[in-house]
Amino acid sequence: MLFEHMALNVPDVRASAAWYVTHLGLQVVRSRPDAPFTHFLADDTGRVFLELYSNPTDAFPDYRAQHPLRLHLAFAVDDARGERTRLEQAGATLAVEEPQPDGSLLIMMRDPWGVPVQLCQRMRPLLKRE
């Protein structure tokens, strides 16, 4: 079995997708111009991992009211504090900054719509950069 993606129902998928493309370097690999305006997003490796859509059939989750440990999107970064500053200038807000005992740094932020985004600057990366 191969993990394909996870999906988030968001009120304004086009604005959310544009923010992720502009500020987190994701790329839209497939999208629908009609409702529910589904956008599949890939990271720098080209691997799709996130689907955003706007489907009012069910209530949109109040991501801002949920604890960020319930759900978050995590990104490996080299300079978490630098990325924090850059993302704050782009409308993200800080939730918590957590230095780790091994010297790693985890910074939990929220995108402009409240979805938690974690910046992971790890001493021993989980992912291999190609």
ABEGO torsion letter per residue (X at the ends): XBBABBBBBBABAAAAAAAAAAAAGBBBABBBABOAGBBBBBBAAGBBABBBBBBAABBBBBAAABBAAABBBBBBBABAAAAAAAAAAAGBBBABBBBBAAGBBBBBBBBAAGBBBBBBBBABBABBBX
